[in-house]
Amino acid sequence: GQSYGSKRQAAGRGKTVGCEGTMTRRKAVRKPRSTLTPWVLLIVFFFAELLVYSWCRVQYVQTGYEIDQVRQERRRLTALHHEFQVEEARLRSPERIRRLARKRGLVMPDSSHVVVLP
């Protein structure tokens, strides 16, 4: 049958041991690759992608609210601008100016009091 050395090789799982107990040769032992590692990486990747998507969505909604607020402010300012234009036209009306001048005792100057500058 088998010699003592070949029995020790079978029992030692790839190690060859001589009769004296010294190692003479060793085969490389590979660890079986874990099938869990790719799944963990995939789950981490999807979780990171979910976080990025959620952040983008929150920014999108927040920007929408800001745009709506700016539009409302613009409508308010446009209406206020229109009111100011109406008030300016009322204040600049020649009839109003004549009426205020008469109340204060002002009169139109005659042509001898008017000086035209070049």
C-alpha positions as CSV (number, residue, x, y, z in Angstrom):
1,G,0.0,0.0,0.0
2,Q,0.8,3.5,0.8
3,S,3.9,4.6,2.6
4,Y,3.9,6.6,5.8
5,G,4.8,9.8,4.0
6,S,1.9,9.6,1.5
7,K,-0.6,8.9,4.3
8,R,0.7,12.0,6.1
9,Q,0.3,14.0,2.9
10,A,-3.4,13.0,2.6
11,A,-4.0,13.8,6.2
12,G,-2.2,17.1,6.1
13,R,-4.3,18.5,3.3
14,G,-1.7,19.4,0.8
15,K,1.4,19.4,3.0
16,T,4.1,16.9,2.5
17,V,5.8,15.9,5.7
18,G,8.9,13.8,5.8
19,C,9.5,11.0,8.3
20,E,11.4,13.3,10.6
21,G,8.4,15.7,10.8
22,T,10.0,18.5,8.8
23,M,8.1,20.3,6.0
24,T,9.6,19.8,2.6
25,R,6.8,21.2,0.4
26,R,3.6,23.2,0.8
27,K,0.8,23.8,-1.7
28,A,-0.9,27.1,-1.8
29,V,-4.3,26.9,-0.1
30,R,-6.9,29.2,-1.6
31,K,-9.8,30.5,0.5
32,P,-13.1,30.1,-1.2
33,R,-14.2,33.6,-2.3
34,S,-17.2,34.8,-0.4
35,T,-20.4,35.3,-2.4
36,L,-21.6,37.8,0.2
37,T,-19.1,40.5,-0.8
38,P,-20.7,41.4,-4.2
39,W,-24.1,41.5,-2.6
40,V,-23.0,43.9,0.1
41,L,-21.3,46.1,-2.4
42,L,-24.5,46.1,-4.5
43,I,-26.6,47.0,-1.5
44,V,-24.2,49.8,-0.5
45,F,-24.3,51.1,-4.1
46,F,-28.1,51.2,-4.3
47,F,-28.3,52.8,-0.9
48,A,-25.9,55.5,-2.0
49,E,-27.9,56.0,-5.2
50,L,-31.1,56.2,-3.2
51,L,-29.6,59.0,-1.0
52,V,-28.4,61.0,-4.0
53,Y,-31.8,60.6,-5.7
54,S,-33.6,61.7,-2.5
55,W,-31.4,64.7,-2.1
56,C,-31.9,65.7,-5.8
57,R,-35.7,65.4,-5.4
58,V,-35.7,67.5,-2.2
59,Q,-33.7,70.2,-4.0
60,Y,-36.1,70.1,-6.9
61,V,-39.1,70.6,-4.7
62,Q,-37.4,73.3,-2.7
63,T,-36.4,75.1,-5.9
64,G,-40.0,74.9,-7.0
65,Y,-41.2,76.6,-3.8
66,E,-38.6,79.3,-4.2
67,I,-39.7,79.9,-7.8
68,D,-43.3,80.2,-6.7
69,Q,-42.4,82.7,-4.0
70,V,-40.5,84.8,-6.4
71,R,-43.4,84.8,-8.9
72,Q,-45.8,85.9,-6.2
73,E,-43.4,88.7,-5.2
74,R,-43.0,89.7,-8.8
75,R,-46.8,90.0,-9.2
76,R,-47.0,92.1,-6.0
77,L,-44.3,94.4,-7.1
78,T,-45.8,94.7,-10.6
79,A,-49.1,95.8,-9.1
80,L,-47.3,98.2,-6.8
81,H,-45.4,99.7,-9.7
82,H,-48.7,100.2,-11.6
83,E,-50.2,102.0,-8.6
84,F,-47.1,104.2,-8.4
85,Q,-47.4,105.0,-12.1
86,V,-51.0,106.0,-11.7
87,E,-50.2,108.2,-8.6
88,E,-47.3,109.8,-10.5
89,A,-49.6,110.7,-13.4
90,R,-52.1,112.2,-11.0
91,L,-49.4,114.2,-9.2
92,R,-48.0,115.5,-12.5
93,S,-51.3,116.6,-14.0
94,P,-51.2,120.3,-15.0
95,E,-54.6,121.0,-13.6
96,R,-53.6,119.8,-10.1
97,I,-50.4,121.9,-10.3
98,R,-52.4,125.1,-11.3
99,R,-54.9,124.5,-8.5
100,L,-52.1,124.1,-5.9
101,A,-50.3,127.2,-7.3
102,R,-53.5,129.3,-6.9
103,K,-54.0,128.2,-3.3
104,R,-50.5,129.4,-2.5
105,G,-50.9,132.7,-4.3
106,L,-48.6,132.0,-7.3
107,V,-49.4,133.4,-10.7
108,M,-48.1,132.8,-14.2
109,P,-45.3,135.3,-15.0
110,D,-45.8,137.7,-17.8
111,S,-43.5,137.7,-20.8
112,S,-41.3,140.5,-19.4
113,H,-40.3,138.4,-16.4
114,V,-39.3,135.4,-18.5
115,V,-35.7,135.0,-19.5
116,V,-34.7,132.4,-22.1
117,L,-31.2,131.1,-21.7
118,P,-29.2,130.0,-24.8
